[in-house]
Amino acid sequence: MARDNDQSKFIDSSDFLTVLASEGVEFLLSRQGKVPLSSCGGKTICLFFSANWCRPCKTFTPQLVQLYDTLRTRGTELEVIFISFDHDENGFEEHFKSSDGTLIEEDLIGLIEDYGADAYPFTRKRREELKAIDDSKRQGGKLEQLLAIEGRDYVLSRDHRKITVSELAGKTIGLYFGAHWCPPCRSFTSQLIEVYNELKTTANHCFEVVLVSTDRDHKEFDLNHSIMPWLAIPYEDRARQDLCRIFNIKGIPALVLIGPDGKTISTNGKEMISLYGAKAFPFTESRIAEIETALKKEGDALPREVKDVKHEHELKLDMAKAYVCDCCKMRGRFWAFSCDVCNYDLHPKCVEGINLNL
């Protein structure tokens, strides 16, 4: 029984043509009609095992058609042969028409989805070469290699102005992977906007964010970017997928931090922002260590428990990412005195009887 996914095999063309001839196959089919087996001689042949009833197959087919057309336009000696798993001839004919008779292999599918036409000639060696290129972009310290591609050396501002990537040199860059349809992204976007605006004044414009959208369509992308004060990779640009692959993004929201030297500081910028806000800038290990040392010193100076006249229950010292003080109604971060019984929080400054310089 065939599995419900498209499969392909990468084989030696002469061996395959010999097998077909020995089985009595005299020709192949194309949209133009019958094609002799000899027309495939000397070419790279990919066998695509697929079916019209299989949804993953139908999803993959347009990508494969685009790949095939691109490589043929380049003059690449390539042929893809569709081997049908359809239940009947009607299904075969419908699927064949949608694919133009060209299709490919299971080990190659992920490679093609990741790299497109650059995956050719689909060998293990080529996969390793492409991975090495990704590693070089991630570690090499050249912002242009990450954010620019052939034919585009800019990113977009919210008002659709083109900002050249070279203008970002020397800044700390946050690559923000997110989408409007994702509720956690919308929540984190609010936090990141607050940090971004604060750093625009305190960090002398040395911090910039670039949206790497995972929105489902251009309309969602436009809506998403319209509420953000920072830059974005153009939605139609393949660099969005490339950056997700290069930084191994498995979930959103995610924030990758690139230092002024163009090298990756952290792939866990979301946690830094959530925990420490703008205090975390410039997001280095030494800065985070400084913050944690200062917080520990601050916490050690506070009592573990207090009883305040403004609340009936005992309050315990707690570390909170963010909260609103029930006394002064101001937002607080880090240390709080919290009630285990009810949802009540006090900023240490608002606890009567404690003299602090926080």
LOLONU-904296 format. One record per residue (C-alpha): residue in three letters; z, x, y. Coordinates in steps of 0.5 Angstrom, whole numbers, padded with zeros to 4 digits, always signed. Each point is the difference from the previous one (the first is absolute). Example, Ala and Ser with C-alpha at 12.3 -4.5 7.8 and 13.67 -1.06 7.14 Angstrom:
2
ALA+0016+0025-0009;SER-0002+0002+0007;
This chain:
358
MET+0000+0000+0000;ALA-0002+0003+0007;ARG+0005+0001+0005;ASP+0000-0004+0006;ASN-0002+0005+0005;ASP-0007+0004+0001;GLN-0001+0007-0004;SER-0004+0005+0000;LYS-0002+0007-0003;PHE-0003+0006+0002;ILE-0004+0003-0005;ASP-0006+0005-0001;SER-0007-0003+0002;SER-0004+0003-0005;ASP+0005-0002-0006;PHE+0000-0007+0003;LEU-0007-0001+0000;THR-0001+0003-0007;VAL+0005-0005-0002;LEU-0003-0006+0003;ALA-0007+0002-0003;SER+0003+0001-0007;GLU+0003-0008+0001;GLY-0007-0002+0001;VAL+0001-0001+0008;GLU-0007+0001+0003;PHE+0002-0002+0008;LEU+0005-0002+0005;LEU+0000-0005+0005;SER+0000+0000+0007;ARG-0001-0005+0005;GLN-0007+0002+0001;GLY-0001-0001-0008;LYS+0000+0005-0006;VAL+0001+0007+0001;PRO-0001+0005-0005;LEU+0005+0005-0003;SER-0003+0006+0002;SER+0001-0002+0007;CYS+0007+0002-0001;GLY-0001+0007-0002;GLY+0003+0005+0003;LYS+0005-0004+0004;THR+0007-0001+0000;ILE+0001-0007-0003;CYS+0006-0004+0000;LEU+0002-0006-0005;PHE+0003-0006+0003;PHE+0003-0005-0004;SER+0001-0006+0003;ALA+0000-0008+0000;ASN-0001-0006+0005;TRP+0006-0003-0002;CYS+0004+0006+0001;ARG+0003-0001+0008;PRO+0002+0008+0000;CYS-0007+0001-0002;LYS-0003-0004+0005;THR+0005+0003+0006;PHE-0003+0007-0002;THR-0007-0002+0000;PRO-0001+0000+0007;GLN+0003+0007+0001;LEU-0004+0003-0006;VAL-0007-0003+0003;GLN+0002+0004+0007;LEU+0002+0006-0004;TYR-0007+0000-0004;ASP-0004-0002+0007;THR+0003+0006+0004;LEU-0001+0005-0006;ARG-0007-0002-0001;THR-0001+0000+0007;ARG+0002+0008+0000;GLY-0005+0001-0005;THR+0005+0001-0006;GLU-0003-0001-0007;LEU+0005-0005-0002;GLU-0001-0006-0004;VAL+0005-0006-0002;ILE-0001-0004-0006;PHE+0004-0007-0001;ILE+0002-0002-0007;SER+0002-0007+0000;PHE+0006-0003-0003;ASP-0002-0007+0002;HIS+0001-0006-0004;ASP-0008-0002+0000;GLU-0006+0001+0004;ASN+0001-0004+0006;GLY+0006+0004+0001;PHE-0003+0007-0001;GLU-0006-0002+0005;GLU+0005-0003+0005;HIS+0004+0007+0000;PHE-0006+0004-0001;LYS-0003-0003+0007;SER+0006+0002+0004;SER+0000+0007-0003;ASP-0007+0002+0001;GLY+0000+0002-0007;THR+0005+0006+0002;LEU+0007+0001-0002;ILE+0005+0006-0003;GLU+0007+0002-0004;GLU+0007-0001+0000;ASP+0003+0007+0001;LEU-0005+0000+0006;ILE+0002-0007+0003;GLY+0006+0003+0003;LEU-0004+0006+0003;ILE-0005-0004+0003;GLU+0005-0005+0003;ASP+0003+0006+0003;TYR-0005+0005+0002;GLY-0007-0005+0000;ALA-0006+0004+0000;ASP+0004+0007+0001;ALA+0002-0001-0008;TYR-0007+0002-0002;PRO-0001+0003-0005;PHE+0006-0003-0003;THR+0003+0006-0004;ARG+0007+0002-0001;LYS-0002+0006+0004;ARG-0002-0004+0006;ARG+0006-0004-0001;GLU+0005+0006+0001;GLU-0005+0002+0006;LEU+0002-0006+0004;LYS+0007+0000-0002;ALA+0000+0007+0003;ILE-0003-0002+0006;ASP+0005-0006+0001;ASP+0005+0005-0001;SER-0003+0005+0005;LYS+0000-0006+0005;ARG+0007-0002-0001;GLN+0003+0007+0001;GLY-0005+0004+0004;GLY+0002-0002+0007;LYS-0007-0002+0003;LEU+0001-0007+0003;GLU-0007-0001+0000;GLN-0001+0001-0007;LEU+0005-0006-0001;LEU-0002-0005+0005;ALA-0008+0002+0002;ILE-0006-0001-0005;GLU-0007+0002+0001;GLY-0003-0005+0006;ARG+0007-0002+0003;ASP+0005+0005+0003;TYR+0004-0005+0003;VAL+0005-0005-0001;LEU+0001-0007+0004;SER+0005-0002+0005;ARG+0003-0008+0000;ASP-0006-0001+0006;HIS-0005+0003-0005;ARG-0001+0006+0004;LYS-0002+0007-0004;ILE+0005+0005+0000;THR-0002+0007-0003;VAL+0004+0002-0005;SER+0000+0007+0004;GLU+0004-0003+0005;LEU+0006-0001-0005;ALA+0001+0007-0002;GLY+0007+0003+0001;LYS+0003-0007+0000;THR+0004-0003-0006;ILE-0004-0005-0003;GLY+0002-0006-0004;LEU-0005-0003-0005;TYR+0002-0007-0001;PHE-0002-0004-0006;GLY+0001-0007+0001;ALA-0003-0007+0000;HIS+0001-0006+0004;TRP+0000-0005-0007;CYS+0006+0004-0002;PRO+0007-0002+0003;PRO+0004+0006-0001;CYS-0006+0004+0004;ARG+0001-0005+0006;SER+0008+0001-0001;PHE-0001+0008+0000;THR-0006-0001+0006;SER+0006-0002+0005;GLN+0004+0005-0002;LEU-0005+0005+0001;ILE-0003-0003+0007;GLU+0008+0001+0002;VAL+0000+0008-0002;TYR-0007+0001+0003;ASN+0001-0003+0007;GLU+0007+0004+0000;LEU-0004+0007-0002;LYS-0005-0001+0005;THR+0005+0001+0005;THR+0005+0004-0003;ALA-0005+0005-0004;ASN-0005+0001+0006;HIS-0006-0004-0004;CYS+0001+0005-0006;PHE+0000-0005-0005;GLU-0006-0005-0002;VAL-0001-0005-0006;VAL-0007-0001-0003;LEU+0000-0007-0004;VAL-0004+0001-0007;SER-0001-0007-0001;THR+0000-0004-0007;ASP-0001-0006+0003;ARG-0005-0005-0004;ASP-0005-0001+0005;HIS-0002+0002+0007;LYS+0003-0006+0003;GLU+0007+0002-0003;PHE-0001+0007+0002;ASP-0002-0002+0008;LEU+0006-0005+0000;ASN+0005+0006-0003;HIS-0003+0005+0005;SER+0001-0005+0006;ILE+0007+0000-0001;MET+0001+0008+0000;PRO+0000+0005+0006;TRP-0003+0006-0005;LEU-0006+0002-0002;ALA-0004-0002-0007;ILE-0005+0002-0005;PRO-0006-0004+0001;TYR+0000-0006-0005;GLU-0007+0001-0003;ASP+0001+0008-0001;ARG+0001+0002-0007;ALA+0005+0005+0003;ARG+0006-0005-0001;GLN-0001+0000-0008;ASP-0001+0007+0000;LEU+0007+0001+0004;CYS+0003-0005-0005;ARG-0002+0005-0006;ILE+0002+0006+0004;PHE+0007-0002+0001;ASN+0000-0004-0007;ILE+0002-0006+0004;LYS+0003-0005-0005;GLY+0003-0005+0004;ILE+0001-0003+0007;PRO+0002+0001+0006;ALA+0000+0008-0001;LEU+0000+0005+0006;VAL-0002+0007-0001;LEU+0002+0005+0005;ILE-0004+0006+0002;GLY+0002+0006+0004;PRO-0002+0003+0006;ASP-0003+0005-0004;GLY-0004-0005-0004;LYS+0004+0001-0006;THR+0003-0006-0004;ILE+0008+0000+0002;SER+0002-0006-0004;THR-0004-0006-0004;ASN+0007-0004+0001;GLY+0000-0001+0007;LYS+0001-0008-0001;GLU+0007+0002-0002;MET+0002+0005+0005;ILE-0002-0005+0006;SER+0004-0006-0004;LEU+0006+0005+0000;TYR+0000+0004+0006;GLY-0005-0003+0005;ALA-0003+0004+0006;LYS+0006+0005-0002;ALA-0004+0003-0006;PHE-0005+0003+0005;PRO-0003+0005-0002;PHE+0001-0003-0007;THR+0001+0007-0003;GLU+0005+0002-0005;SER+0005+0004+0005;ARG+0000-0006+0004;ILE+0002-0005-0005;ALA+0005+0005-0002;GLU+0003+0000+0007;ILE+0000-0008+0000;GLU+0004+0000-0006;THR+0005+0005+0002;ALA+0001-0003+0006;LEU+0001-0007-0003;LYS+0005+0003-0005;LYS+0004+0003+0006;GLU+0000-0007+0003;GLY+0002-0004-0006;ASP+0006+0005-0001;ALA+0003-0001+0006;LEU+0000-0008-0001;PRO+0005-0004-0004;ARG-0002-0003-0006;GLU+0003-0007+0001;VAL+0002-0003+0007;LYS+0003-0007+0002;ASP-0003-0002+0006;VAL+0003-0006+0004;LYS-0007-0003+0001;HIS-0001-0002-0008;GLU+0005-0002-0005;HIS-0002+0004-0006;GLU+0001+0007-0001;LEU-0007+0005+0002;LYS-0002+0006-0004;LEU-0004+0006+0002;ASP-0007-0001-0002;MET-0007+0004+0001;ALA-0005-0005+0002;LYS-0008+0001+0002;ALA+0001-0005+0005;TYR+0004-0006+0002;VAL+0002-0004+0006;CYS+0007+0001+0003;ASP+0004-0007+0000;CYS+0004+0002+0006;CYS-0005+0003+0005;LYS-0006-0003-0003;MET-0004+0007+0000;ARG-0004+0003-0006;GLY+0004+0005-0003;ARG-0002+0006-0005;PHE+0004+0004-0005;TRP+0007-0001+0000;ALA+0003-0007+0000;PHE+0006-0004-0001;SER-0002-0006-0005;CYS+0004-0005-0003;ASP-0001-0001-0008;VAL+0002-0008+0001;CYS-0005-0002+0005;ASN-0006+0003+0004;TYR+0004+0003+0005;ASP-0002+0007+0003;LEU+0003+0004+0006;HIS-0002+0006+0003;PRO+0005+0005+0000;LYS+0001+0000+0008;CYS+0001-0007-0001;VAL+0006+0001-0004;GLU+0007-0001+0004;GLY+0005+0006-0001;ILE-0006+0005-0001;ASN-0002+0005+0005;LEU-0006+0003-0002;ASN-0006+0004+0004;LEU-0006-0002-0004;
